[in-house]
């Protein structure tokens, strides 16, 4: 899965950093926002940089045979807030 693949390559589980986005938003005068995401780490990072996430709007995903394992990995191993039907 993607987590194991990242680790095998010597990477962290998720190396994305949201500080540049936070800086851009703050430069534009945005301090509070509704955020479309299923990633709790994104919310946490934006809040650490002084933004107030007033609401998380779930990103609706269509489950199919091609993305089921990927989405299950995201949910189980990285805490993404995805409602996946049982496998």
Secondary structure as GFF3:
##gff-version 3
##sequence-region A 1 87
A	DSSP	alpha_helix	2	8	.	.	.	ID=ss1
A	DSSP	alpha_helix	19	27	.	.	.	ID=ss2
A	DSSP	beta_strand	32	36	.	.	.	ID=ss3
A	DSSP	alpha_helix	40	48	.	.	.	ID=ss4
A	DSSP	beta_strand	52	57	.	.	.	ID=ss5
A	DSSP	alpha_helix	68	78	.	.	.	ID=ss6
###
